[in-house]
């Protein structure tokens, strides 16, 4: 198969998150409300032409996140959801982002692309659960449910395509094992980069396998950037060194990203993961 180009998508459960919003004053916006969302869209936009369908889709995604985080009985403030036909210049290739201070999510929505993602909504709702949680851990939880999909197209046969998917937490295997350290997972940088987020997602995967979803969210509610060590060790009944060793051992058990994904990123799996 001759490969002409790669197109990268983030499938429905996820995107990258930004940190600053469009300067919205809510004038000249139309509004449609659902059970969990206040959806803003421009009168002459593509979203306006199919707002009922769009509202149903975003509400279904948000409702799924609310149920997954077990917030059904405590959800009490709707999320602002802006559908944009033009993204801010700073956003680059980011198609959606969240602004916690405004309780708002922003999605690119046009006839070219309808970006639908739970990642941004998770940031807002995780902030409801624990506004003091370490930012890396929060990003890891959002990324844990995401996949990266690459579609390879044969230029000689346009209908001949192959799709390769990989969970983001498996992309953490691009990083050396010393990066698989809980001190990194429980840090709070101003911006979490992709590598940090993927390692944190791998730690969330490890925790769900080690103690299940219930204890994971119990831990998340109690933890912050200063007291995380006591909370983590008392919950897992392991020292920090033991947790790191167990986490890295878990990393070796994870399947490597597919070769095509590695090629796309120009990455190789460090030899230590193969030992």
N, C-alpha and C positions, 0 to 999 in steps of 0.2 A: 504494500500500500504506500503510495507516495503522499507525504504529508505536506500540504500547502501552508496551513496556518492552524493556530490553536485559538479557540474561543473559550474564555473562562467564565463560568457562571457560579454563583452561590445559590444552591437550590433552596426551596421555600423556607427552610428553617435557617436562615441566616445571611449576614453581611458584616461589613466593618462598621465601627461606630465612630462618629465624630465627636467634637467637644464644644462646638459653638453653633448657635442657631442662625437662621435667616432673621433679619430684623423685621419681624412681623408685628404689625399693629392691629391686625385682624380687621382692617377696613378693606372694603372691596372683595371680601371673601364670602362665599356662600357656605352654609353650615348644614351638615346632616349628622344627627346623633344616633348612636347605637347603644347597646347596653353598657359597653365599656369605653366607647370612643366618642370624641367630638371631632368630626372630620371637616377640615377646611379645604376648599377648592375654589378656583377662579371661575367666574361665570362662563367664559368662552373657552375653557380648557377641555382637553380630551376627557379628563375625569368627569366633567360636568355632563358629558354625553352618555356616560354609563355609570353614573354615581351610585345607583342602586346595586349594581353588580359589584362595584368596588367596595362599597360599604359592607356588603355581605361578606366579601372575601377577607377584608381586614378584621372585621369583627370575629369571624371564625378563628383566625390566627390568634387574636388577642384572648379570646375565650379559652383556647387550648392552653395558652401560657398560664392564664389565671388558674385553670384546673390543675395543671402540672405543678405549679408552685403552691397548690392548696390554699388559694386565697379567695375561694368562692364566697365564703361567709364573711370575709373581712374587707373585700374590695369596696371602697366608698368614694373614690374620686376618679372621674373619667380622665383618660389620657387624650391630650390634644394631638391630632394626627393630620399633618399637612401633606397634601398631594401636589407635587411640584413638577412643572414641565421644564424648568431650568434649575440646575443645582448651583449652589454658590461656587465661585471660582476656586476657593481654597479646597473644595471637596475633591478635586481631581477625578479619579475613577470611582470614588465612593458613591454609591447609589442610594444610601440611606444613612441616617445618623439620629442620635438621641441627645436631648438637652435636658438633663435632670432638673436643673433649677426652674425650667419652664414647664416641667412635666409634659414634654412634647417630643414627638417623633416626626421625622421628615422623610418622605419617600419620593423618588423619581417616578412619575406616572405619566406616560404619554403613549402615542400610537407606536413609538419605537420600542419602548420597554416599559413593562409594568413591574416595578420592583416591590416584591411582597416578602417581608421578612419578620420573623419573630424576635430576632436578636435585639433590635432597638427597644421593643416593648419590654423585653426581659430586663434591660438595664433600668427602666423606670420602675418596674415591679419589684426587682431585687432591692432597689433603693428603699421601697416601702418596707421591705422585710428588715433590712439593716443598712441604714445610711452610712454607718461607720465601717462597713466591711472593707477589707483590703481591695484596692482596685484591680489588682491582677487576678485575685480569686473571682471577683465579679465577672471579669471578662472571660475567665475560664469557664464559668457556668454558662455564659451566653454562647460560647464557642463549642461547648461539649455536644450540642445537638446539631451542629452544622456539618455539612459536607462540602468539599470542593470538587467540582465536576469539570472535566476538560473534554471537549468534543473535537475529535480529529476528523478532518474532512479530506476526502480524496478528490483532487481537482479534476481528474479524468472522469470521475463518476460522482457528480454532485450529491446524489442520493446515498452514496456509500459513506456512511459516518460511523464512527465508533466512539463510545462514551466511556470514560474512566472516572470513577468516583473514589474519594478517600475522605474519611472523617478527619476533621482538623486536628483532633488530639493525636492522630497517628503521624501527622506532619511534624510533631514535636521530636520525632526520631531523626530529624535533620540536625538536631542539636546534640552536643556531646553530653554524656551522662552527668557531668559535674553541674550542668545547667538544670538537671532534674533535682532541684534542691528546694525544700519547703521554704527556706528563707526568701527565695526568689518569688515563689507562689504567693507568699503573704506580704509582699512589699506593695507600696502604693505610689508608683511613679505618676507624674502628671499625665503622661500619655503611655499607654501600654502598647508596645510594638507587637508585631505579628508573632515573632518567635516566643516572646514572653507569654502572650495569650494562648498559644498552642501548648506550651509546657503546662500552663495552669489548667487548660482543658484536659490534658493527660492526667493531671493530679485529680481532677474531678472524676474522671473515668476510674482511676485507681480507688478513690474513696467509695464510689458507688459499688464497685466490686468487693471492697473490703468490708463495708458496713451497711450498704443499702441506702436508698433514697431518704428514708425517714431520718436516719441519723445524720446524713449529709446536711439536710435542711435544719436540723436541730443545731448542728455545729455552726452553720452559716448565721443563724439568728444570734449566736452568742459571741461571735468572734470579731476582733478589730485589729488594727495594725500594730497596736502596742501590747495587747494581752494574748495574742494568738497562740504563743508557744504553750502557755499553761492550759488554755482551752483545748488545743489540739492534742497534747500529750495525755491529758486526763480523759479525753473522749476515746482515744485510740488505745490507751494503756500501753504506749510505747514511748521511748525517748525520741528526741529529734533525730539522732543518728540512726536509730532503728527504723524510723519512718522513712528517712532518705534511702536506706538500704533496701527496704521493702518496696518503695516506690520505683527505684531503679531496676530492681528485679522484675517488677511488673512490666516495666518498659521493654525488657527483653522478651517478654511473652507476647507483646503486641506485634501484629503483622506489620511489616514495613510498608510504606506507601508504594503503590504500583510503579514500575519502572517509567511508565509514561509520565506520571506526575513528577517524579524525580527529574526527568529530562526537561519537562516544562520549566521547572524552577531552577534548573542548572545545579541541582544539589546531589550529593551522594550521602549514603547512610554511613556514619562513622563505623570503623571496623569493630570498635568495642561492643556495639550492639549485636554483632554476629558471633561473639565469643560465648 
